[in-house]
Amino acid sequence: MKEIIYILCASFLIASCKNTKPETIDYVIVSGKIENASVPSLKVKKNYKPVKEITLNKDGSFTDTLMLDTGAYDIQAGKYFFPVYIKEGHNININANATNFKNSLTVTGISAPETNFLILKSKEKEQFYGEAGQKFYALGEDAYKNKVASYKKSLIKKLDENPEFNKNFIELEKRDLNYYYIDMLLKHQRMHRYFAKDSLYTVSDSFLKETESLSYELEEDYKYSQTYQNLVRGHYQNIAKKASEKGEDYNITYLNALGTNKNDFIRNSLLIDVASGSITYVKDRTTYYNNFMKFSTNKEDKKVITDLYNNLQLTVPGKISPKFTNYENHKGGTTSLEDFKGKYVYIDVWATWCGPCLYEVPYLQEVEKQYHGKNIEFVSISVDADKDHDKWKQMVTDKKMGGVQLYADNSFDSDFAKDYIIKAIPKFILIDPEGKIVKSNAPRPSDKKLIDLLEELGV
């Protein structure tokens, strides 16, 4: 009887061992030290978007756990950026001295070979930037193509020669290098015209032959390669531009072009990226919304855009405008929207760091002069962050900006900005003397349609 029990116990133990699976490690421990760091944390980014923040200790040391998909990322340490390769279970150690970051950076750990390759690739690209880049872009097509091909070939050789590299990493990087090569070919004519000051320069028919067979529906490559993402966007932007030349709204033609991509992940990603911003200022919002709902297959994205669409219906012409109250006035005191009741109000939402906003300033000053003394107030609202408050005050003075210059109480998180769902600036709004919205996306000062609109209203 004891023998039978022993056999049963042994069988149970064997069965238990067979059914026990090793623990799956779905994280990466990243550690190290940034000496003389001038920032409190490191920012981990994917395709320029922050995905994680790593806090530095007082001495610059750090340890954190990253639960991110396998792939290439960038780490920002103040003004310095460097790439890293993240793979589950492959811990990595990073050390540098911020006083000489570029030359002191060292990377060790399981993912070090791949990360060091990405750093090398980044350094090799420097030949296409700065003064060297200006000379490079001025080259003729043969010399230009040969130089880019040489860059690609040398790095592919390094991939093939290093047995430490992850096999999937090798394949993805080879494809990424080819996408970079294609991207450089596509931009050659435009860049050469600028740097060689030759507006008539045109590449030969054969120069772009290698770009013609590119597929825009490769999900794995889209997830891994920022360059491939840019190529995909550029492809559909070109389609949209051609359609808009016939008089169609570019925002709608671009959305429609994206809708033709057959890969669900790529199509949905592109659609939500563009629609979450464009729907706030597209002219025919209903058509835009309906087309998005037709093309997208992502339930969460559809809900996001539906909520935006419904909220934006509160800012259609004829609705009472959302209000702002007690905004700081550059001339002193505070000002509210109610203070302008009985007048038309043309609002410019801007910031000191916004190039397109500053471009409109001279045009706005001209419109203000033209309508000086008439029944309209020109109000500029800065959505600068608190740290740029003094910069705002100085810029208004230096540029002699007229009209009513106000400072929003909480940047883009101000109630006024959120009520109008302002996601991009400059933003121009026209309100009538009764406080009702004339246009929540009014013409810019540089657009002649603004004067036409004001004259039509009898301002």
C-alpha positions in Angstrom: 0.0 0.0 0.0 2.8 2.4 0.9 4.4 1.6 -2.5 1.3 2.7 -4.3 1.1 5.9 -2.3 4.7 6.7 -3.1 4.1 6.1 -6.8 1.0 8.3 -6.7 2.9 11.1 -4.9 5.8 10.8 -7.4 3.3 11.0 -10.3 1.7 14.0 -8.8 5.0 15.8 -8.4 6.0 15.1 -12.0 2.6 16.3 -13.2 3.0 19.4 -11.1 6.4 20.1 -12.5 5.2 19.7 -16.1 2.3 22.1 -15.6 4.4 24.8 -14.0 5.3 27.5 -16.5 8.2 29.9 -16.0 7.2 33.4 -15.1 6.8 35.7 -18.1 8.8 38.9 -17.6 7.0 41.7 -19.3 9.1 44.6 -18.0 12.5 46.2 -18.2 14.5 47.5 -15.3 16.3 50.7 -16.4 18.9 52.1 -14.1 22.0 54.3 -14.0 23.2 57.7 -13.2 23.3 61.2 -14.9 25.9 63.2 -13.1 25.5 67.0 -12.9 21.9 66.7 -14.1 20.1 70.0 -14.5 16.6 68.3 -14.7 14.7 66.3 -12.1 13.7 63.5 -14.4 14.3 61.6 -17.7 11.5 61.5 -20.2 11.0 58.3 -22.3 9.4 59.0 -25.7 8.0 56.9 -28.5 7.7 58.7 -31.9 8.1 62.1 -30.0 5.2 61.3 -27.6 6.0 60.9 -23.8 5.2 57.4 -22.5 7.1 57.4 -19.2 8.9 59.7 -16.8 11.9 58.5 -14.7 12.6 60.4 -11.6 16.3 61.2 -10.8 17.6 61.0 -7.2 19.5 64.0 -5.8 22.8 62.5 -7.0 21.4 61.8 -10.5 21.0 58.0 -10.0 17.8 56.3 -11.0 16.1 52.9 -11.1 12.7 52.3 -12.7 10.5 49.6 -14.2 9.3 50.1 -17.8 6.4 48.1 -19.0 6.6 49.0 -22.7 6.2 47.2 -26.0 9.5 46.0 -27.6 11.0 48.6 -29.8 13.1 51.7 -30.2 12.5 54.7 -27.9 14.1 58.0 -27.1 15.2 59.2 -23.7 15.3 62.9 -23.1 17.6 64.3 -20.4 17.1 68.0 -20.6 18.2 69.2 -24.0 19.9 65.9 -24.8 18.2 63.0 -26.6 19.5 59.5 -27.1 17.8 56.3 -28.4 17.4 53.1 -26.5 16.2 49.6 -27.4 13.6 48.2 -25.1 12.7 44.5 -24.9 10.9 42.7 -22.1 13.3 41.1 -19.7 16.3 42.9 -21.1 17.5 45.2 -18.4 19.6 48.2 -19.3 22.0 50.5 -17.5 22.7 54.1 -18.6 25.4 56.4 -17.3 26.4 59.9 -18.4 27.8 63.2 -17.3 25.5 66.1 -18.3 28.5 68.5 -18.6 29.7 66.4 -21.6 26.7 64.2 -22.3 27.5 63.2 -25.8 31.0 61.9 -25.1 30.3 60.4 -21.7 27.2 58.4 -22.5 27.7 54.6 -21.8 25.1 51.9 -22.0 25.4 48.4 -20.6 23.1 45.5 -20.1 21.4 42.9 -22.3 20.0 45.5 -24.7 23.2 47.4 -24.9 24.3 46.1 -28.4 21.0 47.2 -30.0 21.0 50.5 -28.1 24.6 51.3 -29.0 23.7 50.6 -32.7 20.8 53.0 -32.5 23.2 55.7 -31.0 25.7 55.0 -33.8 22.9 55.4 -36.4 21.9 58.7 -34.8 25.5 59.9 -34.9 25.9 58.9 -38.6 22.9 61.0 -39.5 24.7 64.1 -38.4 26.3 64.3 -41.8 22.9 65.3 -43.2 22.4 68.1 -40.6 23.9 71.5 -40.0 26.6 73.0 -42.4 27.5 69.5 -43.7 23.8 69.0 -44.4 23.5 72.2 -46.4 26.3 71.0 -48.7 24.8 67.6 -48.9 21.4 68.8 -50.0 23.0 71.0 -52.7 24.6 67.9 -54.4 23.3 66.6 -57.7 21.1 63.6 -57.8 23.9 61.0 -58.4 26.2 62.2 -55.7 23.3 62.7 -53.3 21.9 59.2 -53.9 25.3 57.6 -53.5 25.9 59.3 -50.2 22.6 58.2 -48.8 23.1 54.6 -50.2 26.5 54.5 -48.5 25.0 55.5 -45.2 22.4 52.7 -45.5 24.9 50.1 -46.7 27.5 50.7 -43.9 24.9 50.3 -41.2 23.4 47.2 -42.7 26.9 45.7 -42.7 27.2 46.4 -39.0 23.9 44.7 -38.4 25.0 41.6 -40.3 28.4 41.5 -38.6 27.2 41.6 -35.0 25.9 38.2 -33.6 24.7 39.8 -30.4 21.8 41.6 -32.1 18.3 40.3 -31.7 17.2 38.8 -35.0 13.9 40.7 -35.2 15.8 43.9 -34.4 18.1 43.3 -37.3 15.2 42.8 -39.8 13.2 45.8 -38.5 16.3 48.0 -38.6 17.2 47.0 -42.1 13.7 48.0 -43.2 13.9 51.2 -41.2 17.2 52.1 -43.0 15.5 51.5 -46.3 12.6 53.7 -45.4 15.1 56.4 -44.5 16.8 56.0 -47.8 13.4 56.3 -49.6 12.4 59.3 -47.6 15.7 61.0 -48.5 15.1 60.4 -52.2 11.6 61.8 -52.0 12.8 65.1 -50.4 15.8 65.6 -52.6 14.3 67.8 -55.3 12.7 70.1 -52.8 15.7 70.4 -50.6 18.1 70.9 -53.5 16.0 73.7 -54.9 16.3 75.5 -51.6 19.9 74.9 -50.7 21.3 75.1 -54.2 19.0 78.1 -54.9 17.9 76.4 -58.1 14.1 76.7 -58.3 13.9 74.8 -61.6 15.9 71.8 -60.5 14.0 68.6 -61.4 15.1 65.0 -60.7 15.2 62.5 -63.6 12.4 60.0 -64.1 14.6 57.1 -62.9 15.7 58.8 -59.6 12.5 57.9 -57.7 12.0 54.5 -59.2 12.9 52.8 -55.9 10.1 54.7 -54.1 7.3 53.5 -56.4 6.7 50.0 -55.0 6.4 51.0 -51.3 3.5 49.5 -49.4 1.7 51.7 -46.9 -0.1 49.0 -45.0 2.7 47.2 -43.0 1.6 47.2 -39.4 4.8 45.9 -37.8 6.8 48.5 -39.6 4.4 51.3 -38.7 4.6 50.4 -35.1 8.4 50.3 -35.1 9.6 53.0 -37.6 8.9 56.7 -37.2 10.3 57.2 -40.7 7.8 54.7 -42.1 5.0 56.5 -40.3 6.1 59.8 -41.9 6.2 58.1 -45.3 2.6 56.8 -44.8 1.3 60.2 -43.7 3.2 61.9 -46.6 1.6 59.5 -49.1 -1.9 60.3 -48.1 -1.2 64.0 -47.7 -0.1 64.1 -51.3 -3.3 62.4 -52.4 -5.3 64.9 -50.3 -3.5 67.9 -51.8 -4.3 66.9 -55.3 -7.9 66.4 -54.4 -8.0 69.8 -52.6 -6.7 71.6 -55.7 -10.1 71.0 -57.2 -11.7 73.1 -54.5 -12.4 70.4 -51.9 -11.6 71.0 -48.2 -8.1 69.6 -47.5 -9.1 68.3 -44.1 -11.9 66.2 -45.5 -9.8 65.0 -48.5 -7.0 63.9 -46.1 -9.5 62.1 -43.9 -11.0 60.3 -46.9 -7.5 59.4 -48.2 -6.6 57.8 -44.8 -9.8 55.9 -44.9 -8.6 53.9 -47.9 -5.8 52.2 -46.0 -6.8 48.5 -45.6 -4.8 47.9 -42.4 -7.1 48.4 -39.4 -4.4 49.4 -37.0 -2.7 51.9 -39.3 -5.9 53.4 -40.6 -7.4 53.8 -37.1 -4.2 55.3 -35.7 -3.9 57.9 -38.5 -7.6 58.7 -38.3 -7.7 59.4 -34.5 -4.4 61.4 -34.7 -5.7 63.8 -37.2 -9.4 63.9 -36.3 -9.0 64.7 -32.7 -7.5 68.0 -33.7 -9.0 68.8 -37.2 -12.6 68.3 -36.2 -12.3 71.4 -34.0 -11.8 73.7 -37.0 -12.9 71.8 -40.1 -15.5 73.8 -42.0 -18.1 71.0 -42.7 -17.9 69.3 -39.3 -20.9 67.0 -39.9 -19.5 65.6 -43.1 -16.1 65.2 -41.4 -17.7 63.4 -38.4 -19.8 61.1 -40.6 -16.7 60.1 -42.7 -14.7 59.4 -39.6 -17.4 57.1 -38.2 -17.5 55.3 -41.6 -13.8 54.7 -41.8 -12.8 54.0 -38.2 -13.4 50.5 -36.7 -12.1 51.4 -33.2 -15.0 51.8 -30.7 -13.0 53.9 -28.2 -11.8 56.3 -30.9 -15.4 56.6 -32.2 -16.6 57.5 -28.7 -13.8 60.2 -28.4 -14.7 61.8 -31.7 -18.4 61.6 -30.9 -17.9 63.3 -27.6 -15.9 66.0 -29.3 -18.5 66.4 -32.0 -21.3 66.8 -29.5 -19.4 69.3 -27.4 -18.5 71.3 -30.5 -22.2 71.6 -31.3 -22.3 74.0 -28.4 -20.1 76.4 -30.3 -22.0 76.6 -33.6 -23.1 80.0 -34.9 -26.0 81.4 -32.9 -25.2 79.8 -29.6 -24.3 82.0 -26.6 -20.5 82.1 -26.4 -18.6 80.5 -23.5 -17.3 83.2 -21.2 -14.0 84.1 -19.7 -13.9 86.0 -16.4 -11.3 88.3 -14.8 -8.4 87.6 -17.2 -5.3 89.6 -16.5 -5.1 92.7 -18.7 -1.7 93.8 -20.0 -2.6 97.4 -19.3 -3.6 96.6 -15.7 -6.6 95.1 -13.9 -8.7 92.3 -15.2 -11.1 91.9 -18.1 -14.1 89.6 -18.8 -16.0 88.9 -21.9 -19.1 90.5 -20.4 -17.2 93.8 -20.5 -17.6 93.9 -24.3 -21.3 93.4 -24.4 -22.9 95.5 -27.2 -19.9 95.2 -29.5 -18.6 92.6 -31.9 -15.6 90.8 -30.3 -12.8 89.3 -32.5 -10.7 87.0 -30.3 -7.2 85.8 -31.1 -6.0 82.9 -29.0 -2.2 82.7 -29.2 1.1 82.1 -27.4 4.5 83.6 -27.5 6.1 80.2 -28.7 3.6 79.8 -31.6 5.2 80.8 -34.9 1.9 80.8 -36.9 0.4 83.0 -34.2 3.3 85.6 -34.5 2.9 85.5 -38.3 -0.6 86.9 -37.9 0.3 89.8 -35.6 1.1 92.4 -38.3 -2.0 91.5 -40.2 -4.1 91.8 -37.0 -2.6 95.2 -36.4 -3.6 96.3 -39.9 -7.2 95.1 -39.4 -7.3 96.9 -36.0 -6.3 100.2 -37.6 -8.9 99.7 -40.4 -11.7 99.2 -37.8 -10.5 101.6 -35.2 -13.4 103.4 -33.6 -16.0 101.0 -35.0 -18.3 98.7 -33.1 -15.7 95.9 -32.6 -13.1 95.0 -30.0 -10.0 93.0 -30.9 -9.0 90.8 -28.0 -5.9 88.7 -27.9 -5.8 85.9 -25.2 -2.5 84.4 -24.4 -2.5 80.7 -23.4 1.2 80.8 -22.4 2.2 78.6 -19.4 2.9 80.3 -16.1 6.7 80.1 -16.7 6.2 82.3 -19.8 4.1 84.9 -18.2 6.9 87.5 -18.2 7.8 86.6 -21.7 4.2 87.4 -22.7 4.3 90.8 -21.0 7.6 91.7 -22.7 6.5 90.5 -26.1 3.3 92.5 -26.1 5.4 95.6 -25.3 8.2 94.9 -27.7 5.9 94.2 -30.7 3.6 97.1 -29.7 0.6 94.7 -29.9 -2.7 96.6 -30.0 -6.2 95.8 -29.0 -7.0 94.2 -25.7 -4.1 91.9 -24.5 -5.2 89.3 -22.0 -3.6 86.4 -20.2 -5.7 83.2 -19.7 -6.0 82.0 -16.1 -4.8 78.4 -16.8 -3.3 78.1 -20.3 -5.0 75.5 -22.4 -6.8 74.2 -19.3 -8.7 77.5 -18.9 -12.5 77.0 -19.0 -12.7 79.2 -22.0 -10.1 77.1 -24.0 -11.8 73.9 -22.9 -15.3 75.1 -23.7 -14.2 76.0 -27.3 -12.1 72.7 -27.4 -9.0 74.6 -28.5 -6.4 72.1 -29.4 -4.3 74.1 -31.8 -3.5 77.8 -32.1 -3.8 80.4 -33.5 -7.6 80.2 -33.0 -9.9 83.1 -34.1 -13.4 83.5 -32.8 -16.0 86.2 -33.7 -18.8 87.0 -31.3 -21.7 89.4 -31.9 -22.9 92.3 -29.7 -25.4 90.0 -28.0 -22.7 87.5 -26.9 -23.7 85.0 -29.6 -21.1 83.1 -31.7 -20.8 84.3 -35.3 -18.0 81.9 -36.1 -16.0 79.7 -33.7 -13.4 79.3 -36.5 -13.3 82.8 -37.9 -11.0 83.8 -40.8 -7.4 84.7 -39.8 -6.3 88.4 -40.1 -4.2 87.4 -43.1 -7.2 86.0 -44.9 -9.2 88.6 -46.9 -12.3 86.7 -46.0 -12.2 88.3 -42.6 -12.8 91.8 -44.0 -15.5 90.4 -46.3 -17.2 88.9 -43.2 -17.0 92.1 -41.2 -18.3 94.2 -44.1 -21.2 91.7 -44.5 -22.1 92.1 -40.9 -22.0 95.9 -41.2 -19.3 96.3 -38.5 
